Amino acid sequence: MDTPPPQIIGRRRRRPSAESQPEDGARVAVPAADAVSAAADTTTGRQSKRRRRGGAIMSSDGDMAGAFNGSGATQSNGSFAASTAHRDVASSISANGNRKANVVTNGSSNGEKRSASHPLTYFGHNREEVTRILIQALTDMGYQAAADSVGQESGYSLENPTVAAFRSAVLAGSWAEAEDLLNGATAPDEEGEGGNGLVLTAGSDKDIMRFWLRQQKFLELLERGETSRALTILRMDLTPLYQDPAKLRLLSSLLMCSSPGEVMQKANWDGANGQSRRKLLSELSKRISPSVMLPENRLAVLLQHVKQSQIDTCLYHTAASSPSLYSDHLCDRRNFPSEVALELGDFGGEIWSVRFSHDGTRLAACGSREHVKIWDTHTFSIVNILTTGEHTDDRSKGICDISWSPDDSMIMVCSFDKHARLWDPNTSTLIKDFKKFDEPVSGCVWAPDGRSFVLGTLDKLHGLCTFNVYDDEMIEWDKKHRVQDLCGSPDGRLLVVVDDLQHIHVYDAITRELEYDLELKTRPTSVSISQDSRHLLVNKKDGEAQLIDLTTRNSVQKFLGHTGGDYLIRAAFGGASESFVMSGSEDGNILIWHKNIGAAVERLPGHQPRCNAVVWNPTDPCMLASCGDDGRIKIWTSKARSVELRARHPRGGSNGWRNAIDES
């Protein structure tokens, strides 16, 4: 069985979704009596949904990743569970199981109101494609009457009768009928040459699709307690199709489950009455030609591509909300965080790292002193100080880095004194002091559930160790390299480590096995992973930052203009939609680049003699924080926002802050 989809670290960006979306593609016009029944069915079955790939046990070749096609939101291509009565008249079935006279393949004229005066294109786009997408979108948004009207007036239908019958068979659990229709499907180059109207995409394997259908049948038999029939299906139908020993062993183990609930839990599958059939249809549809079965939510996907394209080319993107479709998107440079609003001083030494909490309400800083200071981000008053030892000017002391837990209820402090300490940042209470290593602790990566974490150290024999929060269990990774910096992918799948030479090591965060190594021409100093878990940002000693695709392992962008050195200078992603990359610099400046274009959009005078780190507030696209060897933290925002922020600030020096206006 494929690995279930991992959990997500911290926040993730949600895709836009329509309100009250129905469960599938459009239905076309029906006789009045049937329309009433169909409308009632659609209303009952309508559920909101998000477009995402659901995992399933089905395939080990990457087409169905993760769980048993059961859990997850309703998908557009599998959304209407048609009744047996509907399926009995396959020649009159539309996309959602409703009947319409004279439906023909691919939306060709149905003889109703198609006007010969209409051009074949719409502003250069194929008219049939645009119309069918509109019919699907109207149905997705719940405007069924409008969708029916467009179908009648245009003469185009969303799906041909065979595709509609296949959809209905899968949703109704008529597995023999679904297989018969699949057996008559043709390849793209055979379309119209004796096929039944079901056309597969190039390279689609019918055996894999049959396996998915039979696997669903097998699981439903187990759910009903028909173990002997399920065993027959496993031996006679599933095993000959798919020779994956691990998967077949897992399916066999389900026969030993004592209850339907145990089957569902072990298979990560939500049953015949859940979303599993719709998930199955959604995955099957990805192997059916879009010319006969539209990809789900096609208009929404196209609109999101348009929005993302405009965001990707907006040089000063600071809009937290999704761009409007009414006009082209462009952010005003005046809203970009390039103005120093506040300076937070009195730290008592160099500041090496600053970290916003995940909810953006607090800012923590650490450095050459044995304490961590925490400010709230509304007034930037100090709310807590975590003291880990005596103050000292010895550079062998100090705190290397800090890491907020996923829910911000805890903070890990990684120290030069070779300890890692877990604190409650709300009460300044030390929760746990972890074992003393032979070398300093360099960093921490939390698991998505916040119940465990990985510590990286400069100890070559104990470079990576996993600890649990609520007990004393420790797991050694047994990796023989020193860890200068580390980061984890938000999807919980990867752990990336930088050693003290010129190597980046990419590990599977679950199995702890090495995925691959990357060797650079110079020593990397820090690493960070984008929120979509696709890209790795590497800052290097030679003053170049590099964006690496974690899948292809190729460098996709380089960022120049800052200066590197022997000390760790942190680079990070940030801004609205993570549109930017930023870094401190040995020369004291702050560099901000556009992530996709690679151009430097701002060079800000930061800290002297060195700017060590800069971070973006994860919930405020118009707020940055930077720190340096001058012992100060600068809060950056737009000129208009800086006035507002200063007005909220308490006056005086007792809280360890300085107002930039007062100094000027």
SULHUKA-V114667 format. One record per backbone hydrogen bond with DSSP energy under -0.5 kcal/mol. CO is the residue of the C=O (numbers start at 0). NH is the residue of the N-H. Records with the same first field share a line. If there is no record, write none. Layout:
CO: NH ; NH
This chain:
17: 20
20: 46
25: 94
30: 34
31: 35
32: 36
33: 37
34: 38
35: 39
36: 40
37: 41
38: 42
39: 43
40: 44
41: 45
42: 45
47: 73
49: 51
51: 53
54: 68
63: 58
64: 66
66: 68
74: 77
75: 24 ; 78
78: 80
79: 81
82: 86
83: 87
85: 88
86: 89
88: 91
89: 92
91: 99
93: 96
97: 93
99: 102
103: 106
104: 107
114: 117
119: 126
121: 124
124: 121
125: 129
126: 130
127: 131
128: 132
129: 133
130: 134
131: 135
132: 136
133: 137
134: 138
135: 139
136: 140
137: 142
138: 21 ; 141
139: 21
141: 143
142: 146
143: 147
144: 148
145: 149
146: 150
147: 151
148: 152
149: 153
150: 154
151: 112
159: 163
160: 164
161: 165
162: 166
163: 167
164: 168
165: 169
166: 170
167: 171
168: 172 ; 173
169: 172
172: 174
173: 177
174: 178
175: 179
176: 180
177: 181
178: 182
179: 183
181: 184
183: 195
185: 199
186: 189
187: 190
189: 192
196: 198
197: 185
198: 288
200: 203
203: 205
204: 208
205: 209
206: 210
207: 211
208: 212
209: 213
210: 214
211: 215
212: 216
213: 217
214: 218
215: 219
216: 220
217: 221
218: 222
219: 223
220: 225
221: 224
224: 226
225: 229
226: 230
227: 231
228: 232
229: 233
230: 234
231: 235 ; 236
232: 236 ; 237
233: 238
237: 240 ; 241
241: 243
242: 244
243: 247
244: 248
245: 249
246: 250
247: 251
248: 252
249: 253
250: 253 ; 254
251: 254
252: 255
253: 256
258: 262
259: 263
260: 264
261: 265
262: 266
263: 267 ; 268
264: 267
266: 67
267: 67 ; 69 ; 70
270: 273 ; 275
274: 278
275: 279
276: 280
277: 281
278: 282
279: 283
280: 284
281: 285
282: 285
283: 286
284: 287
286: 200
288: 291 ; 292
294: 297
296: 300
297: 301
298: 302
299: 303
300: 304
301: 305
302: 306
303: 307
304: 308
305: 309
306: 310
307: 311
308: 312
310: 313
312: 314
313: 316
315: 317
316: 575
317: 319
331: 334
332: 335
333: 638
335: 337
338: 340 ; 636
340: 659
341: 634
342: 344 ; 657
343: 632
349: 351 ; 367
352: 365
354: 363
356: 359
360: 376
361: 356
362: 374
363: 354
364: 372
365: 351 ; 352
366: 398
368: 366 ; 370
369: 387 ; 388
371: 385
372: 364
373: 382 ; 383
374: 362
375: 379
380: 375
383: 373
384: 386
385: 371 ; 387
393: 396
397: 399 ; 415
400: 413
402: 411
404: 407
409: 404
410: 422
411: 402 ; 413
412: 414 ; 420
413: 399 ; 400
414: 417 ; 440
417: 436
418: 414
419: 433
420: 412 ; 422
421: 430 ; 431
422: 410 ; 424
423: 427 ; 428
428: 423 ; 430
431: 421 ; 433
434: 436
439: 441 ; 457
442: 455
444: 453
446: 449
450: 468
451: 446
452: 466
453: 444
454: 464
455: 441 ; 442
456: 482
457: 459
458: 461
462: 456
463: 476
464: 454
465: 474
466: 452
472: 467
473: 475
474: 465
477: 479
478: 462 ; 480
481: 483
484: 497
486: 495
488: 491
489: 8
492: 508 ; 509
493: 488
494: 506
495: 486
496: 504
497: 483 ; 484
501: 519
502: 498
503: 505 ; 517
504: 496 ; 506
505: 514 ; 515
506: 494 ; 508
507: 511
512: 507
515: 505
517: 503 ; 519
522: 540
525: 538
527: 536
529: 489 ; 532
533: 549
534: 529
535: 537 ; 547
536: 527
537: 545
538: 524 ; 525
539: 542
543: 539
544: 558
545: 537 ; 547
546: 555 ; 556
547: 535 ; 549
548: 552
553: 548
556: 546
558: 544
561: 560
562: 585
566: 568
569: 583
571: 581
573: 579
574: 577
575: 578
578: 594
579: 573
580: 592
581: 571
582: 590
584: 587 ; 610
587: 605 ; 606
589: 603
590: 582
591: 600 ; 601
592: 580 ; 594
593: 597
598: 593 ; 600
601: 591
603: 589 ; 605
609: 611 ; 628
610: 584
611: 569
612: 626
614: 624
616: 619
619: 622
622: 616
623: 635
624: 614
625: 633
626: 611 ; 612
627: 350 ; 630
630: 346
631: 627
632: 343
633: 625 ; 635
634: 340 ; 341
635: 623
636: 337 ; 338
637: 641
638: 642
639: 643
640: 644
641: 645
642: 646
643: 647
644: 648
645: 648
652: 655
657: 342 ; 659
658: 662
659: 663
